[in-house]
């Protein structure tokens, strides 16, 4: 039976994307983690990312990557046939994305707390090398409990990494939370912040397309885990 998450979403999500997501089975315990990222992943890849211009996307929230795989297949970046064998012996699609097996994937992820520090280093390196392109990294709200992320948030602002854009998918998974909300944790360090509902595709596109001299964070509010 199809998940209700796949039958009651914003109608702006294409049927082809939802159909491909239905094919990615075998990791149902991470359905909530996966589906919470679907809208923002689609808007980012369909309307914002400029790959020829050097833009890169890092999925730090690597557990439950079903939505990411469905987006890549819908855009023709991986074969549709791969979707039917998640975690199979010979399948390139694992329960965490592997950059050595899936060409579009920038980093192998799944160990929480790694993506944002890697994105900071990548953004700094591209700046030093004089290369173009923005760096987008998607993390989960609970993932921000990791200390490595707090260090990365501070360093990115000190270096004024304007090409860096962090996307935090907030499905109320964090154990502790932050006074004033997630965006406040970034704002106090000098980041430019935005809060957007996951169903507001135009709002997502506008927030993710914004540019400036400082790092930016977009907090994407979605249904609470288990709701």
Secondary structure, DSSP 8 states (H G I E B T S, - for coil): ---GGGTSS-TTS-HHHHHHHHH--S-GGGHHHHHTTHHHHHHIIIII--GGGT-EEEE---SS-HHHHHHHHHTTSS-GGGGG-TT-TT-S--SS--TTTSTT--S---STT-HHHHHHHHHHHHHHHT----EEEEEETGGGGSHHHHHHHHHHHHTT-TTEEEEEEESS--SS--TT-HHHHHHTTT-EEEEEETT-HHHHHHHHH---SS-EEEEEE---TT-
